[in-house]
């Protein structure tokens, strides 16, 4: 299973993905609606939940670089 995130909108009862998103016919997906109102608590939580994960090694490297300053 892939962890890539795609964005899109609902049009005519169907989900239309942004251009560049190519999923094969029959691909199963999980859809999480995002609140349309920018800045709402629900929109912020949805954005954080949908954010791609960052490898812990990257976090360690960033913290090390910050500590060197």
N, C-alpha and C positions, 0 to 999 in steps of 0.2 A: 504494500500500500504506500502511495506517495504522500508526502506531507506538504506539497506545494499548495499555495493558496491562490485562488482565482477570484476575481471580482466581476460582478455583473449586475443586471437589473431584471425585474420581472416585467414582461411586456406581453399582453394578451394571455396571461396565465402561464407563460413559459419563461424559464430563466434564460436570459441572453447574456452570455459571457462577453467580457471585453475582448477586443481583437487581440490576437496573439495566443489566445487560450484554445488549444486544440486537444479535445478529449475524444477518444474513440467512441463510436456508437455502442450503447449499452454500458458505458462506464458508470459505475455507481458512485454517487457523490453524497456528501453531507452538506446541507444548506443551513447557515445560521444567519437569520435576518439581522440587519444592523439598523439601529434607530436612525432615521433621516435627520433629526434635529441635531445639528452640530453643537458640541459642548455639553450635551446632556450627560448625566451620569451613566445612563444605559449605553450611549454611544461610546463613551470613554472605556467602559468595561468591555464592550464588544470589540473595540479596536485592540485593547491589550490582549484579550483572549485570542484574537485572530493573528496577532503578531508572530512572525516566524521565530522559532527558538534559536538561541545563540549558543554555540558550543562553550562549555565552561572554560576551555583553554583560551578562548578569545577574551573572556572576561578577566581571567588571570593575567593575560598579557597586557590588557588595558590598564588594570590596576597597578601592575608593575611599572608601566610607562608613566602613569600619573605620579607614582611615588618617587620616581627619578627626578621629577621637576622640582 
